[in-house]
Amino acid sequence: MRALRFHGKHDVRLDEIAPPGPPGPTEIQVVPAWSGICGSDIHEYLAGPLVIPTTPHPLTGCHLPMTLGHEATGVVAAVGSQVTTHKPGDRV
């Protein structure tokens, strides 16, 4: 699948990445319908990396390059075994 990813200051690329696996027990998987740009994403692009780790984060392992964005809407595709608040097909 393709994802627009932040590689560094003024460096955003359309990359081919592996699709996500199934959601964990307490997670939902969402197929994005619309997405926006957040102010923090703009700051990362213009002056960063500011908050995004350039080496693996000790707890999450996340680091550059990274897919930005948390301003999104979509449809639930799958839910984890412990999720009771959403079901596939829900708009979120």
SEZA-90942 format. One line per 2 residues: their letters; for each residue x, z negated, y negated of N, C-alpha, C, O. Coordinates in steps of 0.001 Angstrom, whole numbers, plus 500000, padded with zeros to 6 digits. Layout:
N
A	X:Z:Y:X:Z:Y:X:Z:Y:X:Z:Y  ...
***
This chain:
92
MR	500842:500000:501169:500000:500000:500000:500893:500000:498760:502078:499677:498841  500315:500365:497614:501088:500392:496376:500749:499192:495504:499616:498711:495492
AL	501753:498720:494775:501561:497605:493853:502461:497808:492647:503613:498221:492780  501930:497515:491474:502715:497555:490248:503445:496227:490146:502811:495177:490039
RF	504798:496265:490180:505563:495029:490272:506585:494907:489150:507170:495887:488688  506771:493663:488736:507711:493309:487679:509084:493079:488305:509248:492243:489193
HG	510073:493845:487818:511442:493728:488323:512350:493023:487323:513406:492521:487709  511968:492972:486050:512771:492349:485013:512294:492810:483649:511322:493556:483535
KH	512986:492359:482624:512621:492696:481242:512457:494200:481082:513370:494971:481377  511281:494608:480610:510924:496011:480367:511039:496868:481627:511264:498074:481524
DV	510892:496284:482799:511069:497001:484067:509897:496712:485005:509893:495716:485728  508895:497612:484977:507744:497529:485858:507706:498822:486665:507818:499913:486106
RL	507546:498696:487987:507589:499873:488862:506413:499862:489837:505927:498807:490244  505977:501056:490196:504973:501219:491236:505718:501274:492565:506382:502264:492874
DE	505602:500202:493348:506338:500072:494606:505405:500208:495801:504211:499920:495715  505963:500644:496897:505258:500638:498181:505586:499305:498855:506756:498984:499063
IA	504557:498531:499193:504767:497228:499829:503911:497124:501087:502959:497884:501268  504256:496185:501942:503470:495956:503158:502127:495330:502785:502068:494497:501881
PP	501060:495715:503462:499780:495075:503185:499818:493608:503621:500588:493240:504508  498983:492775:502994:498977:491357:503379:498415:491192:504787:497625:492009:505260
GP	498838:490128:505435:498281:489791:506738:496925:489143:506568:496408:489076:505453  496340:488664:507651:495037:488006:507536:495156:486719:506735:496235:486131:506665
PG	494050:486270:506124:494115:485041:505335:494360:483826:506224:493967:483796:507391  495028:482815:505635:495221:481553:506332:493905:480798:506435:492895:481260:505902
PT	493887:479651:507105:492639:478919:507341:491841:478583:506092:490611:478551:506146  492506:478331:504963:491799:477942:503733:491857:479022:502660:491612:478738:501487
EI	492176:480248:503039:492340:481338:502075:491239:482379:502226:490579:482480:503261  491064:483157:501142:490205:484337:501205:491045:485542:500827:492007:485426:500067
QV	490685:486686:501353:491370:487936:501020:490396:488777:500205:489259:489007:500617  490858:489232:499043:490010:489957:498100:490552:491360:497899:491752:491552:497699
VP	489657:492341:497955:490006:493712:497584:489718:493839:496097:488561:493739:495689  490753:494059:495267:490536:494115:493817:489654:495286:493410:489755:496385:493955
AW	488786:495023:492438:487967:496074:491847:488462:496382:490439:488599:497545:490060  488725:495347:489680:489223:495474:488312:490281:494411:488078:490241:493335:488674
SG	491214:494720:487215:492227:493730:486884:492666:493923:485452:492635:495031:484916  493081:492817:484837:493510:492860:483447:494924:492341:483291:495542:491872:484247
IC	495418:492431:482085:496754:491949:481763:496616:490615:481044:495878:490505:480064  497313:489618:481523:497305:488287:480930:498424:488189:479891:499429:488894:479985
GS	498246:487325:478915:499276:487121:477896:500602:486692:478487:501656:487117:478013  500570:485852:479520:501832:485418:480135:502553:486585:480808:503784:486624:480830
DI	501791:487537:481359:502408:488729:481954:503111:489563:480882:504196:490096:481115  502487:489673:479710:503089:490432:478609:504389:489769:478159:505381:490454:477908
HE	504386:488444:478057:505609:487733:477672:506719:487938:478701:507880:488118:478332  506373:487912:479985:507372:488154:481030:507963:489555:480865:509178:489731:480956
YL	507108:490550:480623:507571:491924:480466:508480:492074:479240:509532:492708:479319  508074:491494:478119:508820:491674:476874:510108:490857:476801:511094:491321:476229
AG	510120:489667:477361:511261:488777:477161:511802:488147:478445:512796:487422:478406  511163:488413:479567:511484:487704:480800:512686:488230:481550:513405:489109:481075
PL	512889:487683:482714:512007:486704:483319:512144:485332:482677:513245:484815:482485  510977:484756:482350:510926:483436:481719:510541:482363:482736:511220:481344:482863
VI	509458:482597:483451:508945:481632:484411:509161:482119:485844:509344:481315:486758  509138:483420:486033:509284:483987:487372:510711:483778:487863:511663:484142:487173
PT	510867:483197:489048:512218:482938:489550:512956:484230:489932:512371:485158:490491  514227:484259:489621:515057:485403:489994:515711:485193:491361:516178:486147:491983
TP	515740:483958:491818:516195:483628:493168:515032:482935:493872:514137:482429:493195  515011:482891:495190:513861:482314:495886:513523:480894:495423:514386:480017:495379
HP	512259:480691:495084:511770:479372:494681:511875:478438:495885:511551:478851:496999  512322:477179:495695:512545:476297:496840:511286:475964:497644:511390:475656:498832
LT	510109:476017:497035:508881:475695:497768:508136:476927:498265:507644:476945:499393  508053:477957:497425:507243:479126:497782:508055:480287:498327:507531:481130:499055
GC	509334:480333:497976:510164:481470:498365:509961:482688:497480:510647:483694:497661  509036:482627:496527:508761:483772:495648:509927:484032:494705:510612:483105:494272
HL	510141:485300:494396:511177:485711:493451:510941:487164:493069:510074:487836:493627  511728:487635:492106:511628:489037:491696:512042:489954:492839:512883:489572:493653
PM	511478:491147:492922:510349:491644:492134:509047:490971:492565:508918:490496:493694  508078:490941:491633:506833:490238:491901:505655:491013:491329:505735:491593:490246
TL	504570:491009:492073:503324:491578:491579:502690:490559:490648:502370:489446:491065  502509:490936:489394:501903:490039:488416:500393:490178:488463:499859:491104:489073
GH	499726:489266:487823:498290:489389:487639:497503:488301:488306:497692:488002:489485  496630:487719:487549:495675:486755:488069:494343:486905:487339:493442:486083:487506
EA	494223:487943:486540:492987:488251:485819:492316:489398:486568:492437:490555:486167  491607:489080:487657:491069:490144:488497:489684:489790:489022:489298:488623:489075
TG	488955:490818:489406:487688:490663:490106:487748:491541:491343:488553:492468:491418  486903:491249:492299:486899:492065:493508:485833:491618:494485:484894:490906:494131
VV	486002:492055:495724:485066:491763:496806:485826:491093:497937:486901:491548:498326  485267:490013:498462:485895:489306:499570:485904:490215:500797:484863:490720:501219
AA	487093:490413:501360:487243:491246:502556:487277:490403:503823:486745:490807:504858  487906:489221:503742:488036:488352:504911:488185:486910:504440:488644:486649:503329
VG	487790:485981:505303:487908:484554:504980:488603:483830:506130:488506:484225:507292  489312:482750:505765:489957:481922:506770:488948:481086:507538:487797:480948:507123
SQ	489382:480538:508645:488496:479809:509558:487864:478560:508942:486814:478121:509411  488465:477979:507912:487927:476766:507303:487156:477027:506007:486666:476084:505384
VT	487044:478266:505602:486371:478599:504342:484862:478610:504551:484348:479314:505421  484157:477820:503739:482689:477764:503829:482032:478190:502517:480806:478293:502455
TH	482809:478439:501479:482258:478740:500163:482095:480225:499889:481389:480598:498953  482725:481074:500675:482662:482513:500467:482503:483205:501817:482841:482658:502867
KP	481972:484442:501752:481865:485249:502960:482224:486688:502600:482141:487067:501431  482623:487501:503590:482932:488897:503307:481757:489575:502589:480592:489396:502943
GD	482113:490351:501577:481110:491044:500784:480777:490354:499483:480210:490973:498582  481126:489049:499363:480875:488326:498107:481695:488939:496983:482843:489336:497185
RV	481104:489012:495805:481858:489406:494617:482503:488170:494019:481864:487128:493867  483769:488298:493686:484491:487170:493096:485279:487634:491895:485959:486831:491255
***
